[in-house]
């Protein structure tokens, strides 16, 4: 068992907005780590009941139901968040699925792209409009090693995450003059209850076998890297992607 890393006040005094923070995955782990690192946190998610449960588990942090594929929802989230938050945005919202290209429908393709890539764009655009005039801020996008590693059945997800990396680089260049940083993480395999529920054991075993440590990451291990990119310890990093992966070459 890997020992949990306790907080070291890396985000003391900062405000953080985390998307897709309900449930048991990376989003909730990030929000929890940010609270432990001294930040004031607001969370959002599409699932209202789980969002309320997550907010309560985090000590009653403010929350806002948001579908990042809906511009009106994004506008409403930032109207609420901008009054009290704005130092850091963590774009965690994403949608997966499995389908061979020859069997993939247009709807399947567009749904994954709209949430995982266009949703990240919508949130980034809103954040930059808020952060740029203030002359500070950090955005961390959750991508994936599938942005550059092939996996059958994942063309839509891989294309979306490759787009997130390109968006990260371009946004970083545009935001640099205003003192706003934009970076990304690219996890390989982070084990949590939802992933286990929607993925066959054979696939999980295959993916785990590729990992040098012989296991998937704990969600909080990915969250630690996101916290680093959100903190002042990464003050000279922008447009970069950190791979949170132990995959064998």
C-alpha distance (Angstrom), angle and dihedral (degrees) to the residues before:
residue distance angle dihedral
X1 . . .
X2 3.79 . .
X3 3.83 110.8 .
X4 3.78 114.1 -115.4
X5 3.82 114.0 -112.9
X6 3.80 111.6 -125.8
X7 3.79 123.3 -140.3
X8 3.79 123.1 -83.6
X9 3.84 100.4 -171.2
X10 3.82 91.5 -101.0
X11 3.81 91.2 150.7
X12 3.79 99.5 35.5
X13 3.79 110.6 153.6
X14 3.82 94.4 10.5
X15 3.78 129.0 117.2
X16 3.79 120.1 -137.2
X17 3.81 134.3 -167.2
X18 3.82 116.4 -162.0
X19 3.80 123.7 -169.6
X20 3.81 123.7 -150.0
X21 3.79 90.7 16.8
X22 3.81 99.7 148.7
X23 3.77 123.2 97.1
X24 3.79 129.6 27.0
X25 3.79 103.4 -56.5
X26 3.77 138.5 94.7
X27 3.83 94.5 -65.8
X28 3.79 95.0 61.3
X29 3.80 91.0 41.4
X30 3.81 89.6 53.5
X31 3.78 93.2 48.6
X32 3.81 90.5 48.9
X33 3.81 92.3 49.3
X34 3.80 91.3 48.4
X35 3.80 90.7 53.5
X36 3.80 89.8 48.3
X37 3.81 89.7 49.4
X38 3.80 91.1 57.5
X39 3.81 102.2 -99.2
X40 3.78 128.4 138.1
X41 3.80 103.0 -121.3
X42 3.79 136.8 -159.3
X43 3.79 120.9 -174.0
X44 3.77 134.5 -160.4
X45 3.78 135.2 -171.3
X46 3.79 140.7 158.9
X47 3.82 93.5 -120.2
X48 3.79 106.6 77.8
X49 3.82 99.3 -167.2
X50 3.79 94.6 47.6
X51 3.79 89.4 43.4
X52 3.79 90.4 57.5
X53 3.79 91.0 47.6
X54 3.80 91.2 49.8
X55 3.80 92.5 48.8
X56 3.80 90.5 51.0
X57 3.81 91.6 48.0
X58 3.80 88.9 53.3
X59 3.78 92.4 55.3
X60 3.78 99.3 -89.1
X61 3.80 99.9 -55.0
X62 3.81 115.6 176.1
X63 3.79 115.4 -90.3
X64 3.80 138.5 -171.6
X65 3.79 128.8 -166.3
X66 3.80 108.0 -124.6
X67 3.79 136.6 169.9
X68 3.81 103.7 -158.9
X69 3.80 89.7 -156.1
X70 3.82 88.3 65.0
X71 3.81 115.4 74.2
X72 3.81 92.8 -158.3
X73 3.82 89.5 56.5
X74 3.80 91.2 49.0
X75 3.81 91.0 49.7
X76 3.79 90.6 49.3
X77 3.79 92.2 49.0
X78 3.79 92.9 52.6
X79 3.79 92.7 43.9
X80 3.80 86.8 57.1
X81 3.80 97.0 38.3
X82 3.79 98.7 44.0
X83 3.79 91.4 65.9
X84 3.78 91.9 64.7
X85 3.82 109.0 7.2
X86 3.76 141.4 44.9
X87 3.81 113.7 119.3
X88 3.81 94.8 99.3
X89 3.81 136.0 18.7
X90 3.79 119.6 -167.9
X91 3.80 111.0 -164.4
X92 3.78 103.6 -155.2
X93 3.81 101.5 146.1
X94 3.77 113.1 117.1
X95 3.78 141.6 143.3
X96 3.78 129.2 -144.8
X97 3.76 138.3 -177.3
X98 3.77 139.8 158.8
X99 3.80 125.8 -112.0
X100 3.80 134.8 135.9
X101 3.79 112.2 -115.2
X102 3.81 93.3 -115.6
X103 3.80 90.1 55.5
X104 3.81 98.8 37.4
X105 3.79 115.1 112.6
X106 3.79 124.6 -142.2
X107 3.80 88.2 -113.6
X108 3.81 92.3 54.8
X109 3.80 90.7 48.7
X110 3.80 95.7 46.6
X111 3.81 95.1 44.5
X112 3.80 93.1 56.6
X113 3.81 93.0 42.7
X114 3.81 92.6 47.1
X115 3.81 94.9 53.2
X116 3.79 102.2 32.8
X117 3.82 100.4 38.2
X118 3.79 110.3 13.7
X119 3.80 91.2 40.3
X120 3.80 89.3 54.2
X121 3.81 88.5 49.2
X122 3.81 92.5 50.5
X123 3.79 92.6 50.0
X124 3.80 92.9 44.1
X125 3.79 92.0 50.0
X126 3.80 91.3 50.8
X127 3.80 91.9 46.6
X128 3.80 93.9 49.8
X129 3.80 91.2 50.1
X130 3.80 86.9 55.7
X131 3.81 100.2 38.2
X132 3.79 101.5 40.4
X133 3.82 96.9 66.6
X134 3.82 89.0 48.0
X135 3.79 91.9 53.4
X136 3.79 96.0 -131.5
X137 3.77 143.7 68.3
X138 3.78 145.4 108.8
X139 3.79 131.2 -128.1
X140 3.80 122.6 -165.2
X141 3.81 119.0 -169.2
X142 3.79 123.8 -158.9
X143 3.81 107.9 -135.6
X144 3.81 128.6 156.0
X145 3.79 141.8 -120.8
X146 3.81 84.2 -113.4
X147 3.79 85.3 77.6
X148 3.81 84.9 82.7
X149 3.82 105.8 9.5
X150 3.79 119.9 76.6
X151 3.79 122.9 -127.4
X152 3.79 125.0 172.9
X153 3.78 115.0 -110.9
X154 3.79 93.7 19.3
X155 3.83 103.2 90.3
X156 3.82 94.5 120.7
X157 3.80 94.5 45.4
X158 3.80 93.5 43.4
X159 3.80 91.8 48.8
X160 3.80 90.6 49.5
X161 3.80 93.1 49.8
X162 3.82 92.3 46.1
X163 3.78 85.6 53.6
X164 3.81 90.1 51.6
X165 3.81 89.3 57.0
X166 3.80 91.8 50.3
X167 3.80 90.6 46.5
X168 3.81 89.4 50.2
X169 3.81 92.8 54.0
X170 3.81 94.8 46.0
X171 3.81 94.0 44.7
X172 3.81 89.8 49.5
X173 3.80 91.9 55.1
X174 3.79 92.6 47.5
X175 3.81 94.5 46.1
X176 3.79 99.7 42.7
X177 3.79 96.3 88.0
X178 3.80 88.9 57.7
X179 3.80 92.8 51.2
X180 3.80 93.9 -109.3
X181 3.80 118.4 136.8
X182 3.82 125.9 -151.7
X183 3.80 121.4 -168.9
X184 3.80 138.7 153.3
X185 3.77 142.5 -145.4
X186 3.81 123.7 -143.1
X187 3.81 111.7 -157.7
X188 3.78 121.2 -168.3
X189 3.79 106.4 -162.0
X190 3.80 122.9 -6.1
X191 3.79 112.2 177.7
X192 3.81 118.7 -139.9
X193 3.80 137.9 143.0
X194 3.81 96.8 -94.6
X195 3.80 93.0 51.2
X196 3.79 90.9 49.9
X197 3.80 89.5 49.2
X198 3.82 96.1 53.1
X199 3.82 100.1 34.4
X200 3.79 126.9 71.6
X201 3.78 118.3 -117.2
X202 3.81 90.4 -121.1
X203 3.81 91.4 58.3
X204 3.80 92.0 45.4
X205 3.80 90.6 49.9
X206 3.81 90.9 50.3
X207 3.80 93.2 48.9
X208 3.80 92.6 45.2
X209 3.81 90.8 51.8
X210 3.82 89.0 60.8
X211 3.78 92.5 58.3
X212 3.80 116.8 97.6
X213 3.81 91.1 -142.4
X214 3.80 91.2 50.1
X215 3.79 92.8 -121.7
X216 3.76 141.9 70.8
X217 3.79 120.7 -103.0
X218 3.77 121.1 -93.3
X219 3.84 108.7 -116.2
X220 3.80 89.5 -117.0
X221 3.81 90.1 58.2
X222 3.80 88.9 60.9
X223 3.80 89.0 43.2
X224 3.81 90.5 56.7
X225 3.80 90.7 60.3
X226 3.80 91.7 46.4
X227 3.80 89.6 52.0
X228 3.80 89.7 51.9
X229 3.82 91.0 53.5
X230 3.80 90.4 47.0
X231 3.78 92.5 50.2
X232 3.79 132.4 78.6
X233 3.81 88.8 -107.4
X234 3.82 86.5 82.1
X235 3.82 94.5 45.8
X236 3.82 94.0 133.9
X237 3.80 95.7 46.3
X238 3.80 122.6 95.7
X239 3.78 133.7 146.9
X240 3.80 89.8 20.9
X241 3.79 132.6 129.9
X242 3.80 121.5 -150.0
X243 3.79 114.4 -157.3
X244 3.80 110.1 -139.2
X245 3.73 94.0 -160.6
X246 3.77 142.7 115.3
X247 3.79 94.3 -165.2
X248 3.76 116.6 148.4
X249 3.80 116.8 -111.2
